Amino acid sequence: MTQDRELTITRIVDAPREMVFEAFTDAKHLSRWWGPEGFTVADCESDPRPGGSIRIVMRGPDGVDYPMTGVYREVVMPERVVIEANAIGPDGQPALDVTNSATFVDRDGKTEVTVHAKAVPLVPAATQMIGGMAAGWSQSLQRLDDVLTGAEDRQIVFSRLIQSPRELVFKAFTEKEHVAQWFGPSGFSITISEMDVRPGGVWRFIMHGPDGVDYPNDYVYEEVFAPERLAYRTVDPPFRAIVTFDDFMGMTSLAMRIVFETTQSRDDMEAEVGATEGGNQTLDNLESYLASL
């Protein structure tokens, strides 16, 4: 049997707390953001009052369903919610007892969300559920922000489970000697002239295409939280990149989202340069490089 696990995660969501509270408790909103990257919600019911029930069926990228049933123990609008729940195993029986509490604090129009989760395994197979709890909540809260800010309609998201610890994967994104070995789609290479990895720091490089054409790039770092999160912005073309690194049982659950100013600019970039294919090729190169170390 695995041991009990507790974790606390705090995030700033760029939306008023009344809106965030509603997104945490209303079924139609929960179904849009609950779960890690690549997961969807196949069914969701929520009765947000003390003693009210909640049921969420997550569906994995492989089509497997992961049901959760629970009861609201506390509902203090718009400040706090506490849910006691069971994660259901493939045999239809409870595999994990989970208590999730969330508090919502106004921060100048944004919302500081703090989630405290405690999990108690009921069967040996709950090991993987507990191992993925931190990554699941971290990615879910990012998806919540995407929904409430409208970013989900104007972004491209890439996600991978990489067989390397996140400290190493973070270094591969932030140390010049590593980045030069893998960054860019297949057939491309880069020459880095400056890489100052700190908020306000500049990353300047030239991408060399397989046809000999050079593409200058200037990025500015906005967030650097080692080894958890990076965010940087570019002006031409204008987009913001957010890269998150979550530990999953010694591996790294990596998510890279490219957020454009409008849905149209995202679609234009896809049509002009094949942004989705290029991003996937870039992460293929990253995985190959890490595997060679």
Helices and strands as residue ranges (DSSP letters): E 5-13, H 17-25, H 27-33, E 40-46, E 53-59, E 65-76, E 80-88, E 94-107, E 110-121, G 124-126, H 127-131, H 133-149, G 151-153, E 155-162, H 166-174, H 176-182, E 189-195, E 202-208, E 214-225, E 229-235, E 238-248, E 251-260, H 263-273, H 275-292
